[in-house]
Amino acid sequence: MSDSPARPRPILPLWAATIAAALAALLMNLAYPETAVWVLAFPAAALLLVSLIGRRAGGALLVGLVYGILLFALLVSFTARYLGPIPWIALSVVEGGLTALALILTALAYRWLPRALPGTSGRLIVLPVVIAALWVGREVFVGTFPYGGFPWARIGMSQAESPLAPVSSWVGVSGLSFLMVLIVAMLIEVVRLGAWRRPLRLIAPAVLAVVLVATPQFPTTPSGSMRIAAVQGDGPTGYFDRREPFSVIDAQTEATVPLYGEDVDLLVWPEGSLDADPFQNEALARRMSLISTRIGAPLLANAATGRDERYFNTSMLWTDAGAERRIHDKRHPVPFGEYVPDREFFALLAPDLIGLIGREYTPGRNLPVVDVDGVEVGLAICFDVIYDDVITEGIGAGAEVLVFQTNNADFRGTDENLQQLAFARMRAIETGRSVVNVSTVGTSQIIRPDGTTVAHLDAGEAGAMLEDVELRSGLTAGVVLGPWIQQVLVWGGLGALIVAWWRARRR
């Protein structure tokens, strides 16, 4: 093929492009846990991009809908576990629709950029850079809109078990997403231009591939250790679980008893580990104080709390002296799970389902850290682990270790807990911090700063983990530069697309 501008016509007919998009969704889903074949993210991205090349807006929308809806339907099928197909279908359609809208921009970039910059460097370097930047922009868009977004399907997060994960400690998860898609987009252009016949044109993708595989983790500084106990009670913490008064704290206490007499600096219980608000329930508060006394360490627990006529999902540090107002409220309550946005409207569409959500949680505003004997412990409650701002703010506040408390009881028997655990592992690598990820029902793990596992408890297994957890200080480049890189990619991709449109029109 020549180096002249590619004609703005599709590589694949529309029927074949929709099949390719569906296959891309299947492969991308397999890149995430439970299967976790991380390398499949690359052919998945390639199939999606090839199906968009040359498409007009309407065709790109159809291709994007097939990919987006199918991907989310597979990836978040756990949402149908108890509430049936309606929430699952609704979430898949909304997230898939937003994905499709954003992918129109990728199709337009493939139409405009080869005409705006018809040379070889434009095709082999500039076009892939813009395509990869637009991919990140799409992930940011879906992860922030609407109602705070749902950044669950970021391609960078699929690499928790891969040798590419350390790259996130240099450029953040969005930067890793960018580099992954960049190498895919470069290889597509190498094939389209027949550039393999000229080996010098393969230097850029070859160097990028080597960098991705060979990049070491950004160093952080060991600053001591903390002996942390994490308890998975496997109690009746699901939304529809039948329970007696104090049955949840009973399960947590029973699993904690073997730790009595051990040397412990911090005892961690998961999200939803208390049956009620201990600030308003004296009996529960006394039991927590007794447990803290017997274990000889503060207890980090979690419950729904009420303050100023509002409800919060709150983690609190409790000592043998009782309540200490060292708390953190969940930053991103789950729409249609922990609160209902625009309740009156959605109650008209599904009154029975909306009626199940009686409590409206308020987003927290306090720092995601608690001080434990002079050590700052960074926190993220359940799905907050997927939001960059919570993690970055905790590390910026001096967190030397991260604790993620979650309740996966509503998703028993699905791979939701493994997906969330993979995100926790990526956070350990990205930040250079140890992570204690503890669930009510599993899977729970203590993870080293390099992403390897120290201890674990399987799903459905009551028990406790006790380890000397390494503390680290210092900020990785991923924490410092990651948010800036993300913004540069988002706005740079959009700006490049506008310039390409203007230059293409002039030509």
N, C-alpha and C positions, 0 to 999 in steps of 0.2 A: 504493500500500500504506500501511497505517496504521503508527503508531509503537508499537503494542502488541507484546508479546513474541511472537516467531515461534514457531509451533507446532514441537515437536521432531520434525519429519518431514523426510525427505530432499528436497532440491531435485531430485535425479536418482534414478530407480529404480536398483536395484543393478546391473543389467546395463549401463545407460548409465554409471554411475559407474565401473565397471571399465574400460570403454572410454576414458573421460575420463582415468583414472589412467594407462593405457597410453600415451595420447597425451601426457600430461604428462611421462612418462619419456622419450619420444622427443624432445620439444622441449628438455627440460633437458639431454639428452646433446648436442644440437646447440649449446647455449650454450657448451660447453667445446671446446678444441682437439681435433681438427684443424679442424672447421668454425668454431667460435668466433663464432657469431652471438649475442653476449652478450644482446641484447634479448629473445631467446626465453626467458630465465630467468623473465621476468615472466608471460607467458601460461602457462608451465608451472606456476608456483606457483599461479596462479589456478585452473587446471583441477583441480589436486590438492585445493585447499581446497574448491572447490565440490563435488567428489565426496565430501568428508567431512562436509559440512553435514547435520545431522539424523541421521547414522548412529549406530546402537548399536555396542557394542564389536565384535561379530562382523562386522558389515558393514564397519566401519572397518578391522578386521584384514585382511579380504579385499582391500579397496581398497589398503591399504598394502602388502600383499604383491605385488600386481600392479605397483604403482609402484616399490617398492624393488628387487625382484628384476630387473625389466626395466632399470631405470636402471643398476644396477651391472653387469648382464650386458653392456650396451652400453659402459659407461664403462671397465670393466677387462677387456675382451675380450682385451687384450694378454697376460693371464696364461696364455692357452691357446697362446701362440706356440710353445713347445717342449715343455711338459709335457702337452699335450692338454687335453681338456675337463674332467677331474675337478677340478683346482684352481680353474679358472674357475667351474664350476658351484657348487662348495662355497663359494667366497668370495661369489659373487652371492647365494646362498641365505642365508648367515649375515648378511651386511650388509643384505640386503633384509628378512630376518625381524626384525632389530633395528629397522630403520626402521619396519616395520609396527607393532611393539609400541609404539613411541614415538608414532606417529600416532594411536593410540587416544585419547591425552590431548587431541589437537587436536579430535577428534570430540566428546569429552565437553565441552570448553570451548564448542563451538557449541551444545550442548544446555543447559548449565547457566547460562552467563553471561546470555543474553537473559532468563531468568526471574529471575536474581538482580538484574540491573540493567536493567529493561525500558525505561528512558528513551532518548531519542535520543542523548545523550552516551555512555551505556553501549554502545549499538550502534555508533556511529560512531567512538568513540575507545577506550574501555576494552576492548571485545571485540577489535578489531584489535591493540592493544598486547599483550594476553595471547596471542593466536594467534601473533604474531611472536616473542614471548619463548619460547613452547613450541617453535617451529621451531628457534631457536638451541639450546634444551635438547636437542632431538633430535640436532642436529649434534654437540654436545659428547658426548652419550651414545654415539653410534656411533663418535666419534673417540677414545674412551678405553676402551671395553669391547668384547670381551674381549681379553686379551693386549696391552693398550696401545692398542687401537682402530686405526681406519683412517680418518682425517679427510680422505678424498680428495674427497668430493662436496659440500663446503660451497658454498652458493649464492654467497656473497661471492667465492669464488675464481674464479667464472666471469667476473668483470668485469675481468680483467687488461687487456683491450683497450678498455674502455669509459670514458666520461667520468666514471663513478662511482667509479673506482678510488681517486682521492685521498681519498675519504671514509674509507677504511681508515686513513689517517695520523692521523685524529682520533679514531676509535672502535674501531680494530682490525677484523680480518676478521669477527669475530662481530658487531660493531656494524653493519657494512655489511650483513651477512645480515639482521639485525633490521630495519633501515630499508627494505630492499628488500621484505621480506615484509609489513611494516607498510603500505606504500603499496598493495600488492596487496589486503590484507585490508580496508583502508579503502574502496577502490573497489568491492569486492564488496558491502560493506554499503550504500554509496551506491546501488547498483543495486537491492539487495533492498528498501530503504526508499523507492525512488523519489525520492531526495533531490536528483536533478538539477533537479527542479522548483523547488527552493528554493536559489538560488545560494550563500547564506551557508553552507550545509552542505558546500559543496565547498572551503571555504577551507583546511581542514586538509590534505587530500590534495594540493591545489594547491601550498601552501607547501612541503610535504615534497618534492614533485617538484622544485620550483625549487632547494631546498637541496641535494638529491642531485646535481643537474647542475652547480650553480654553485660548490660548495665547492672552494676551492683546496687545494693540498697544504700540510700543516703544515710550516712552515719549519724547516730544520736549517742549521747553520753550516758553510760551507766551511772546511777545516782543512789544505789542501795537496793534494798529489797523490802517487801512487805509480805507478811505471812497472811494470806487471804484464804478464808473458807467460803465456798459457794455451795448453797444447798438447794437441791431440786426435790421438792416435796411430793410431786405427782398427785396433788390434791384435786378436789372437784372445783376447778377454777374456770371451766367453760361457761359460756353464756347460758346454756340450757342444762348444765349439770345440776342434779339434785343435791342439796347440801343441808346439813344441820348447822345450828349456830356454832361458830368457832371451828368448823371442820377444816377450813383452809389452814388456819394457824396451827391446828392440831397436827396436820400432815407435815407442815414445815418443821414443827418442833420435834416430831418423832424422828425425822431425818437428820435433825441437828444434834440429837442426844449423843451419838457416838463421838462427837467432837468435844464433849465436856472433858476438861482436864488437859486438852491439847494447848499448845502455845499458838494463840491466834491474835492477829493485830486488827483484823476487820472481818466481820461475818456479813455475808451478802445473801439476801433473799431476793427472789425474782419479782417482776411486775405482778401485781395482783396477789401478793403473798399474805395479805391481811384481809380479814372478813369485813372490816368496817374502818371508819376513820378513827385512828387512835387518839387524835386530839379532842375527840368528842365522846369516846367510849373508854371509861376509866378501867373497866375490866380488861380490855384489850391492852391498854397502856401498861397496866401492872404486869401482865404476862410478858410483854416485850422487855420491860425493865428487868424482870427475873431472868429471862433468857440472856440478856446482855451481861448480867451479873455472873451467871453460871459459866458463860463462855469466856468471860474476862476481857471482852472487847466490845466496841460499839457495833450495833446492828444497823445495816443499811437495808431498809425494807421499803415496800411500796403499797399504796392504797389509794382509793378515791377519797379525796378530802373536800371539805366545804369551807369556804371563807368568803365573807362579804356577799352572801347569797349567790355565790358562783361555785361551780365544781371544777376540780383539777385532778389530773392524774399525777400523783405526787410521790417522789422518792424522798425519804427522810432518814437522817442519821439519829439513832436512838442509843442512849447510854444507860448504864445502871442507875444514873440519877434521874432518868426520865427523859422527857422530850427536850431535844435541842433544836432550835429553829434553824437548823441547817438543812434546807430542803431544796429540791429542784422539781419544777412542774414541767410535764411533757410539753415540748415546744410545738409539735405538730400533731394535735389530735386527729384521728382518722375520720374523714368525712363519711357519713352514713355508717359509722361504726361507733364512734365516740361522741359524735354530734351530728345534727342534720342541718346543713345549710339550706336556706330557703325552704324551711319545713312546710309551710302552708302549701307551696306549689307541689312538692314531691308527695305530700300526703294525699293529694288528689289523684296522683298516678298509682301509688301503691300504699294505701292506708294501713293495711295489716303489717307490712314490713316496717314502715316508718314508725308505727305505733310501738314496735318492740324497743325502739331506742328512746327510752324515757329520760335519760340524763344527758345534759348538754355540757360537755367539757369545754373549758376555756383554755386557750393557748397560754403557756407559761411565758414569763418575761425575765425570770431570774437566771443567773449563770448556771450552766450545766456542770458544776463542780461542787464537791463538798470537801472540807478540810478534815483530815483524819490524823490527829497528832502531828500536825505540821506538814503532812503530805497532801497535796491536792489530787483528788480522785475525780477524773472526768466521767460524766454520765451521759447516757442516751437511753431513753425508755422505748423499748419495742421498735416500731418502724422509724423512730427518729434516727436510727443508725444509718439510714439511707440518705439523710439530708446533710449536705456538706457543712451548712452553717453551724449546726449543733456541734459537730466534731471539731471544726476549726476554732470555734469560740472556746471550747473546753481546753484544747491544747494551748491556745493563746492566753488562757487564764492560768497557765502553769501546771496543767495536769501531767503527772508523771506515770500514771497508769489509767486505763480506761475500763469502766464497768458498764456493761450493757445488760439491763434487766428487761426480760420479755415474758409474755404469757402466750404460748402457742396452743393452749387447750382447745380453742375453737377450730384448730386445723389438724387435730389428731389424725394420723393415718395418711397425711399428705406430705409433700416435700417442701412445704413452706418453711419449716424450721431449718432445713438444710440450706435453702436459698438465703435465708436471713443470716445463718451462721457463716456462709461464704462472704457476705458483705462485712461481717465483723472481722473476718480474717483479712480482707482487703484493707480495712481501717487500721489494723495492727501494722501492716506493711507500709501503708501510706504515711502513717504518723510516727513510726518507729517506737511504738508503745506496746507493752503487754496489754492484753485484753482478757477480761473475765466476762464471758458471755453466759448468763445463767437464766434458765427458763423454768417455768413452773412444772412442765411436763417433758421437757427435752426438745432438742438435744442441747446439752450444756457443755462448754469447753473452757479451759484456760489456755490462752494462745500466747506464744512468745512474740517479741517484736518482729521476728522474721517470718511470722505466719505459721510456724510449726506448732503442733499441739502438745501441751504439757500433760493435761489430764482431761478426761471426758466422761460424761454420763449419757447413755443412750436414751432415746425417747421412751417414755413409759417406765422409766427406772427411777425409783426414789433413792436418793443417796446424797453424798457430800463429797466435794473435792477440797483438799487442803494442800496448798503449795506455797513455797517461797517465790513470790512473783517479783521479777526484776523490775525495778523502777528506772525510768530513763528521763533525761532532760535534754533540752535543745530542740530546735524546730527543724524539720526537714524542709527541703526546697518545695516539696509537694504541698505542705501546709502554708508556707509563706507565699509562694508564687502561683500555686494552683488556682486560687480564685481569680487572680489577675489574668492568667493564661486563659481561663474559661471565658472571661469577658472579652479579651482580645479576639478569641476565636469566634465568638457569637457575633460581635459587631463587625469584625474584619470580614467574616464570610458574607454577611449581608451587604456590607459596603462594596466588596469585590463584585458581588452579583449586580449591584446597581451600576457600577462602572462598566461591567461587561455588557449590560443591556444598552447603555449609552453608546459605547464604542461599536457594538454590533449594528446599531441603528445607523450610525454615521457611515459605516462601511457599506 
